[in-house]
Amino acid sequence: MTNKKTARDLKGKTIDIHSHVGVSLKHYAKGEYPYAETLEGLYYKQLSGGIDVNVVFPFTMELFCDFHRLVDTGELVEDAAPLSPVPYELENRHLLRELYEHCPELTDRFLPFFCFDPGRYQQ
């Protein structure tokens, strides 16, 4: 897995520095749109909008949180038995898997950006 880019590689490129990839279960549960974005879908948006490269990262750390509370109040509170052992772990893994395993032909178009939550202590 590599996606190394230098300043020379990016010089003269139009770069969108804020793009979410994945799914927001909260948005989906509340009937909000959009609730998901794929790299492939974002690629076609790049083509139509003249974007060369997107910095991409997951939505929120929903797989770590109490889903009912998240949907009801919007609060990101640790679940008693979270699906993700730490905030963003599964979301980051899914993003990398989508880029490097499912869409390897698009690696030159995307810069993955990991999310993490330094404010939550994990044992």
Buried (B, 14 or more C-beta within 10 A) or exposed (E): EEEEEEEEEEEEEEEBEEBBBBBBBBBBBBEEEEBBBBBEEBBEEBEEEEBBBBEBBBBBBBBBBBBEBBBEEEEBEBBEEBEBEBBBBBBBEBBEEBBBEEBEEBBEBBBBBEBEBEEEEEE
